[in-house]
Amino acid sequence: MIFSAKFRCLLLALMCLVLASCERPTSPPLPDSPPFTRLANIPKDSSVVFPLVVLNWSAGDNDGYIVGYQYRYFTYHLVLGTSNTWALFDSTNWINTTASSDTIAFNSTDSLNLQRFLVRAIDNGGTVDTKPAEKILYTTRATPPITTIETPKRNDTLLVLDHVTDWWPGVPLIFKSVDLTKGGNVVDFAWSVDGGPWNWGTDTSIYLAPSVFRLPLDGIHTIKVTSRNNTNLVDPKGDSVIVKLTIPPFERKILIIDETDELNNPFITRGISDSSVDQFYADVFPGSDEWDFKQKGMPPRSMLAHYELVVWHADDIPASYPHKISDPNNIAVLTDYLNVGGKFLMSGWGILKSFAYYKNFPFTFSPGTFVFDYLHIYTVDETGIIGDCLGGKGLPGVFSDIHVDSTKLAFFPYDGKLAQVNLITQMAGFTDILYSYMNAPSSPNVTYRGRAIALQYFGTSYDAIVLGFPMYFIQKDDAITMAKEIFRSLHIK
């Protein structure tokens, strides 16, 4: 079909008109609508709850998605003299979070506290919910915990080293905390030394390394502790102690601690005076200093720190009660001295028996006891009450034989011989038997013969010697020789 030119022009105009009619004007973009936030109904509004509350929330956004939340709360206290008038007491700033749940520790210092909690969502465009979700709660009182130091005590003198060893791990710090709030619980603890930073953790029994103290280490220092409970309240006062740390100089040679009670047998029977015993030990250990335990009690740590060797003797028979060396308080002082490198000699009648006085012998000491841990002695026995021991056979080439002074025991039931001697029947490593039991060839007590009655433990930090018999009843010349050989073994000049 052939169209006329006029018709073709008309058709082209119609087509342009149709194309033009398909285009629509573009509308301006809609504004970003804010998100909306909801709080879960647990706990219910106006509930009375513990100050630590778990709250849950959610949100939606019609034109985007949620990227985070903000929450805050206001605390109100009841106005004095009213029953329903609340005044603002405290408030927080907005807190950012991406979680849809959190545990809130409400400020709850009054007996009853009104809490107004708000939470709002934030969408991907940065728009914040203009109408935050809200919950009204009432919380009971929460009080901060109370923290106290148990060890060390105020004004204690502590023996220390400038480095940690296998026996001295540092200054012991033991403390505790209680929370008097019903439902409260202490969750964190902290310590500080000499005004330094707080060190938070969960342990309440630790050792403070010498590096945490300000220099000089030898001197006065302050230790502080505090704690935090599960409502995030921190003990505002805490507890503190001032202690004196002493690095032992060991510049003196020997301190003799005299625990012998001359009012006990066999001293009372023979009329042996305290001065006679003192003179015996002064002659055996020339140049030593003497400390009378009966008059003064246990010497302080600060005194022991000056002596290279501490000698403890208890030569009477402990017929009614054990020797005081076994008292845990006295042992605590001695072990502190040994842990920092002291040397120790212990001698006495039933001296090892005193550490298990009410037990039947033979007796095995368990780990955690002084005898087991520090002396490396495991099992101990004791001879009968009839005198049988004539002395001790010394470690060949190192210690000379010793003999009992029969003139000091010339009466029944001793008849010039020692009785109730401690026999060391099992010991651990790093020990030497210094003396072995000697009795007459005709003695029926053949099982005693050759048993260890004196032992030396060679430690990495300290050395210790135990004599399972009273040194006073050894012949004086033998005792003097014994002391010289002990000095050589302990490397004391």
MODA-V395527 format. One line per field, one symbol per residue. phi: phi as a letter, one per 40 degrees, with the letter a starting at -180 (. if undefined). Layout:
phi = ???
This chain:
phi = .bccdccccccccccccccccccbcccccccccccbbbbccbccdgccbccbbcbbaaaaacbaacbibbbaabbbbccdgbbabbbcbaabccbcabcbaabbcccacccabcbbbbabcbcccgcbdcbdcbbbbbbccbbccbbbccaccdgcbbcbbcacbcbbchccbbaaabbcccgcacbbbababfgcccbcabcbbbbccdccccccccicabbbbaabccbgcbdcbgaabbbbcbcdcfcbcbbbccbcbccbccccccgccccccccdccccbcgcbbbccccbgcccdccdccbcbbbbbbcccccbaccccccdcccccccccccbhcbabbaicgccdccaccbcbcbbcbdhccccccbfbbbbbaccccdaccibccddgbbccbbcccccbcacccfgbcbfccbccabccgbbccbbcbbcdccccccccgccbaabbcccbababbbcaccdccddcccccdccccdcccgbc
